[in-house]
């Protein structure tokens, strides 16, 4: 793709994100109620080989009241860099995944909350590379040559098995994300030391293209649970899920086409800072969705830590989060999330 086409794609995507933000602000204008306090930020793993499958992100087990709704628009930028080889399989990944998502939630009944998420993803380069390279220089850490290379906006993602290249996505790519939906049913309300709990089921439909590894091309299913321990100035949110993924048709013909069921879990602590601000810390763990385990390329599990900040106002909230992987493979090196939420609570 030439430079002009890449600019047109990214400029058009930026216009769509701005239009979505304006729509959310306009929708929130007549709303006077404040958003539910101390809810977790819905974070997801944006490493391309992980983002292709269904994820049930952290959520508040208390859910929404009947007929209440919320709309959340986020922009997530995540940086990946890898050059590994083991057992005759080699992978290079040097790109950034930028994802704009719209998530809608609705209180379908007194105890039932329905959520649906759809977005658009860009695989590009150069947005975070310069920032990370500057930080590495300041800390006296070595900077991989390829990070300097992609500072010009190039990408590099390939899989080689033996002497054969089985997958290559050398140019920036973009496309819709898969459509994900889940239903959470509140089992118990929070009383005293007893948490609010909920069970949820989820499905992912293949609306993302399989080209360039943007999507898996199949249907995923999941079942999970939520628990929320609320207090006056803080809340603890626990989430766990089991996912049954489809084969990864976007990586067909490679060692990573075959998948297997995987588990995930997260713990999030949210604390109030005054009347309008909240800080959060989240730890998320997930097993690898791939049947083929090549530890130097993708470890058996991934883990991310995230630090977030949210400012609440009447009818809306703005939030920011920074994510960092705690295991070398399976999650982005660094991620930045910006979001706005409006609703009728």
PLY file of the C-alpha trace (Angstrom):
ply
format ascii 1.0
element vertex 345
property float x
property float y
property float z
element edge 344
property int vertex1
property int vertex2
end_header
0.00 0.00 0.00
1.54 3.38 -0.98
1.90 6.30 1.41
-1.09 8.17 0.00
-3.41 5.19 0.48
-2.17 4.63 4.02
-2.79 8.29 4.83
-6.29 8.15 3.36
-7.19 5.05 5.39
-5.91 6.47 8.66
-7.40 9.95 8.02
-10.77 8.40 7.25
-10.58 6.28 10.38
-9.71 9.35 12.47
-12.77 11.15 11.08
-14.95 8.19 12.06
-13.59 8.24 15.63
-14.19 12.00 15.94
-17.73 11.58 14.61
-18.37 8.85 17.17
-17.12 11.06 20.00
-19.39 13.92 18.90
-22.38 11.54 18.73
-21.73 10.29 22.24
-21.43 13.82 23.63
-24.66 14.84 21.89
-26.47 11.77 23.20
-25.37 12.56 26.73
-26.64 16.17 26.64
-30.06 15.55 28.22
-28.74 13.07 30.78
-28.41 14.25 34.37
-27.74 11.05 36.31
-24.15 10.18 37.15
-22.60 6.90 35.93
-22.41 3.98 38.38
-19.36 4.54 40.60
-16.25 2.39 40.94
-16.77 0.25 37.82
-13.74 -1.34 36.11
-12.35 -0.21 32.78
-13.09 -2.86 30.13
-9.59 -3.76 28.93
-8.72 -6.39 26.33
-5.54 -8.04 25.02
-4.70 -6.30 21.70
-1.79 -8.50 20.61
-2.98 -9.49 17.06
-2.75 -13.23 17.70
-4.80 -12.80 20.90
-7.26 -10.13 19.73
-8.60 -12.46 17.02
-10.51 -14.46 19.66
-13.40 -13.75 22.00
-12.56 -11.95 25.23
-14.86 -11.25 28.17
-13.26 -8.12 29.69
-13.63 -6.98 33.30
-17.16 -5.86 34.19
-19.23 -4.85 37.20
-21.29 -7.79 38.48
-24.00 -5.36 39.61
-24.84 -4.67 35.96
-27.32 -2.03 34.79
-30.80 -1.35 36.09
-33.74 -2.33 33.89
-34.00 -0.05 30.81
-30.73 1.73 31.65
-28.11 1.94 28.90
-24.55 3.06 28.28
-22.38 3.66 25.22
-18.59 3.62 25.40
-16.17 4.66 22.66
-12.50 3.72 23.09
-9.27 4.06 21.15
-6.60 1.50 22.08
-3.03 1.71 20.71
-0.73 -1.27 21.44
2.90 -1.85 20.42
4.35 -5.28 19.55
7.90 -6.31 18.67
9.18 -9.89 18.39
11.87 -11.83 16.54
11.93 -15.42 17.85
12.70 -18.91 16.54
12.26 -22.38 18.06
11.89 -25.91 16.69
12.11 -24.72 13.10
9.36 -22.10 13.49
10.27 -18.41 13.37
8.08 -15.35 13.85
8.75 -11.67 13.33
6.19 -9.18 14.54
6.94 -5.47 14.54
3.78 -3.40 14.34
1.21 -1.44 16.26
-2.45 -2.31 16.61
-4.77 0.67 16.89
-8.39 -0.22 17.64
-11.45 2.02 17.87
-14.44 0.31 19.52
-18.04 1.14 20.32
-19.54 -0.87 23.19
-23.26 -0.71 23.95
-24.83 -2.04 27.15
-28.52 -2.29 28.04
-30.40 -3.38 31.13
-32.72 -5.91 29.48
-34.31 -6.87 32.82
-33.86 -6.19 36.50
-31.01 -8.73 36.66
-29.93 -9.01 33.01
-27.40 -6.80 31.21
-26.68 -7.25 27.50
-23.48 -5.93 25.91
-22.35 -5.73 22.28
-19.02 -4.49 20.93
-17.86 -3.70 17.39
-14.91 -1.69 16.14
-12.26 -1.03 13.53
-8.59 -2.04 13.75
-5.45 -0.74 12.04
-2.11 -2.60 11.90
0.44 0.14 11.38
3.77 1.37 12.72
5.52 4.39 14.12
2.97 5.84 16.54
4.45 4.51 19.79
7.87 3.39 18.52
9.46 6.83 18.82
8.12 7.27 22.37
9.36 3.83 23.48
12.77 4.33 21.83
13.19 7.68 23.65
12.31 6.04 26.97
14.78 3.20 26.30
17.51 5.73 25.47
16.78 7.65 28.68
16.96 4.45 30.75
20.08 3.23 28.98
18.31 0.19 27.52
19.06 -1.25 24.06
16.57 -0.42 21.31
15.95 -3.16 18.69
16.92 -2.04 15.20
13.46 -2.87 13.93
11.84 -0.34 16.27
13.88 2.37 14.58
12.91 0.83 11.23
9.16 1.03 11.80
9.40 4.64 12.92
8.62 5.39 9.25
5.19 3.79 9.55
6.11 0.35 8.18
4.99 -3.01 9.57
6.54 -6.46 9.62
4.69 -9.67 10.54
5.74 -13.05 9.18
5.90 -16.74 10.11
8.56 -19.03 8.66
8.56 -22.82 9.12
11.77 -24.43 7.98
12.67 -22.71 4.72
9.05 -21.84 3.87
7.32 -18.57 4.72
3.80 -19.67 5.68
2.43 -16.22 6.56
3.43 -12.68 5.63
1.71 -9.34 6.24
4.37 -6.83 5.27
2.12 -3.80 4.68
-0.19 -1.82 6.97
-3.68 -3.35 7.09
-7.07 -2.40 8.47
-10.55 -3.83 8.83
-13.58 -4.20 11.07
-13.25 -6.17 14.29
-15.39 -9.18 15.10
-18.78 -8.52 16.67
-18.82 -9.68 20.30
-21.87 -9.90 22.55
-22.52 -11.21 26.04
-25.37 -11.55 28.52
-24.71 -11.18 32.26
-27.32 -12.40 34.75
-26.93 -11.13 38.30
-27.23 -13.99 40.76
-26.79 -12.17 44.08
-26.79 -8.56 45.25
-24.03 -7.10 47.38
-24.96 -7.10 51.07
-22.49 -6.60 53.89
-19.43 -8.70 53.14
-21.26 -10.72 50.47
-20.36 -9.69 46.90
-22.62 -9.13 43.96
-22.19 -12.07 41.60
-23.21 -12.77 38.02
-22.87 -15.45 35.39
-22.37 -14.47 31.76
-22.27 -16.12 28.37
-20.65 -14.64 25.29
-20.34 -15.17 21.56
-18.08 -13.72 18.87
-19.29 -13.53 15.27
-16.76 -13.39 12.39
-17.26 -9.86 11.04
-13.49 -9.22 10.81
-11.63 -10.12 7.59
-9.22 -13.05 7.80
-6.67 -11.36 5.53
-3.45 -10.19 7.21
-4.44 -12.04 10.38
-7.05 -9.42 11.33
-9.66 -12.04 12.27
-10.01 -15.77 12.87
-12.99 -16.20 10.55
-14.97 -18.35 12.99
-17.48 -18.28 15.85
-16.24 -18.34 19.47
-18.25 -19.16 22.60
-17.59 -18.40 26.26
-19.06 -18.78 29.72
-17.83 -16.96 32.78
-18.53 -15.42 36.15
-18.25 -12.02 37.83
-17.95 -10.95 41.46
-17.95 -7.37 42.76
-17.11 -6.39 46.36
-18.26 -2.75 46.69
-17.45 -0.37 49.52
-17.87 3.36 50.06
-14.52 4.43 48.58
-13.32 1.34 46.74
-14.48 -1.78 44.91
-12.89 -5.08 43.93
-13.96 -6.77 40.70
-13.13 -10.40 39.85
-13.81 -12.05 36.51
-13.15 -15.51 35.07
-14.13 -17.18 31.81
-13.67 -20.26 29.66
-13.56 -19.72 25.89
-14.08 -22.22 23.08
-12.43 -20.61 20.03
-12.72 -21.46 16.35
-9.71 -22.35 14.24
-7.67 -19.33 13.17
-8.44 -19.28 9.44
-6.39 -16.09 9.11
-3.29 -18.16 9.97
-4.33 -21.22 7.93
-1.36 -23.26 6.78
0.79 -22.19 9.73
1.69 -23.82 13.03
-0.87 -21.55 14.73
-4.02 -22.46 12.79
-5.17 -25.03 15.36
-6.66 -23.78 18.63
-7.90 -25.22 21.92
-10.20 -24.00 24.73
-8.55 -21.52 27.07
-9.24 -19.90 30.42
-8.88 -16.28 31.49
-9.15 -14.37 34.76
-8.75 -10.81 35.99
-8.76 -8.83 39.23
-9.39 -5.08 39.34
-9.20 -2.68 42.27
-10.91 0.71 41.89
-10.52 3.54 44.42
-12.28 6.91 44.61
-10.07 10.01 44.57
-12.33 12.80 45.69
-15.82 13.24 44.25
-15.09 12.92 40.51
-11.87 10.96 40.06
-11.20 7.23 40.31
-7.95 5.26 40.00
-7.77 1.58 39.11
-5.25 -1.23 38.90
-6.03 -4.40 36.97
-4.20 -7.70 36.52
-5.33 -9.95 33.66
-4.18 -13.51 32.92
-5.05 -15.68 29.93
-4.00 -19.07 28.60
-2.73 -19.31 25.04
-5.55 -20.11 22.59
-3.23 -22.14 20.35
-2.78 -25.91 20.37
0.84 -25.55 19.25
2.97 -24.39 22.18
6.25 -22.80 21.10
7.42 -21.09 24.26
9.91 -18.70 22.69
7.19 -17.36 20.36
4.01 -17.68 22.45
4.18 -18.79 26.06
1.53 -21.01 27.62
-0.15 -17.93 29.11
-0.04 -14.15 29.00
-0.36 -11.57 31.75
-0.92 -7.82 31.66
-1.07 -5.13 34.31
-3.05 -1.94 33.71
-3.28 1.37 35.53
-6.30 3.55 34.85
-7.73 6.94 35.72
-11.36 8.00 35.27
-13.12 11.36 35.66
-16.88 11.24 36.16
-19.43 13.95 35.42
-23.21 14.10 35.09
-24.16 11.56 32.45
-20.64 10.77 31.24
-17.10 9.81 32.13
-13.67 10.09 30.52
-10.97 7.50 31.21
-7.39 6.59 30.36
-5.36 3.43 30.96
-1.80 2.24 30.40
-1.06 -1.48 29.99
2.21 -3.40 30.22
2.89 -7.10 29.73
4.37 -9.08 32.62
5.27 -12.10 30.47
7.35 -11.62 27.33
4.93 -13.15 24.80
1.22 -13.13 24.11
0.48 -9.51 25.05
1.59 -6.06 23.80
4.82 -4.50 25.06
2.90 -1.31 25.82
-0.70 -0.19 25.38
-2.57 3.10 25.76
-6.36 3.33 26.04
-8.53 6.45 25.85
-12.30 6.35 26.22
-15.53 8.24 26.79
-18.74 6.78 28.23
-22.27 8.19 28.25
-25.59 6.70 29.24
-28.90 6.77 31.10
-28.28 5.01 34.39
0 1
1 2
2 3
3 4
4 5
5 6
6 7
7 8
8 9
9 10
10 11
11 12
12 13
13 14
14 15
15 16
16 17
17 18
18 19
19 20
20 21
21 22
22 23
23 24
24 25
25 26
26 27
27 28
28 29
29 30
30 31
31 32
32 33
33 34
34 35
35 36
36 37
37 38
38 39
39 40
40 41
41 42
42 43
43 44
44 45
45 46
46 47
47 48
48 49
49 50
50 51
51 52
52 53
53 54
54 55
55 56
56 57
57 58
58 59
59 60
60 61
61 62
62 63
63 64
64 65
65 66
66 67
67 68
68 69
69 70
70 71
71 72
72 73
73 74
74 75
75 76
76 77
77 78
78 79
79 80
80 81
81 82
82 83
83 84
84 85
85 86
86 87
87 88
88 89
89 90
90 91
91 92
92 93
93 94
94 95
95 96
96 97
97 98
98 99
99 100
100 101
101 102
102 103
103 104
104 105
105 106
106 107
107 108
108 109
109 110
110 111
111 112
112 113
113 114
114 115
115 116
116 117
117 118
118 119
119 120
120 121
121 122
122 123
123 124
124 125
125 126
126 127
127 128
128 129
129 130
130 131
131 132
132 133
133 134
134 135
135 136
136 137
137 138
138 139
139 140
140 141
141 142
142 143
143 144
144 145
145 146
146 147
147 148
148 149
149 150
150 151
151 152
152 153
153 154
154 155
155 156
156 157
157 158
158 159
159 160
160 161
161 162
162 163
163 164
164 165
165 166
166 167
167 168
168 169
169 170
170 171
171 172
172 173
173 174
174 175
175 176
176 177
177 178
178 179
179 180
180 181
181 182
182 183
183 184
184 185
185 186
186 187
187 188
188 189
189 190
190 191
191 192
192 193
193 194
194 195
195 196
196 197
197 198
198 199
199 200
200 201
201 202
202 203
203 204
204 205
205 206
206 207
207 208
208 209
209 210
210 211
211 212
212 213
213 214
214 215
215 216
216 217
217 218
218 219
219 220
220 221
221 222
222 223
223 224
224 225
225 226
226 227
227 228
228 229
229 230
230 231
231 232
232 233
233 234
234 235
235 236
236 237
237 238
238 239
239 240
240 241
241 242
242 243
243 244
244 245
245 246
246 247
247 248
248 249
249 250
250 251
251 252
252 253
253 254
254 255
255 256
256 257
257 258
258 259
259 260
260 261
261 262
262 263
263 264
264 265
265 266
266 267
267 268
268 269
269 270
270 271
271 272
272 273
273 274
274 275
275 276
276 277
277 278
278 279
279 280
280 281
281 282
282 283
283 284
284 285
285 286
286 287
287 288
288 289
289 290
290 291
291 292
292 293
293 294
294 295
295 296
296 297
297 298
298 299
299 300
300 301
301 302
302 303
303 304
304 305
305 306
306 307
307 308
308 309
309 310
310 311
311 312
312 313
313 314
314 315
315 316
316 317
317 318
318 319
319 320
320 321
321 322
322 323
323 324
324 325
325 326
326 327
327 328
328 329
329 330
330 331
331 332
332 333
333 334
334 335
335 336
336 337
337 338
338 339
339 340
340 341
341 342
342 343
343 344
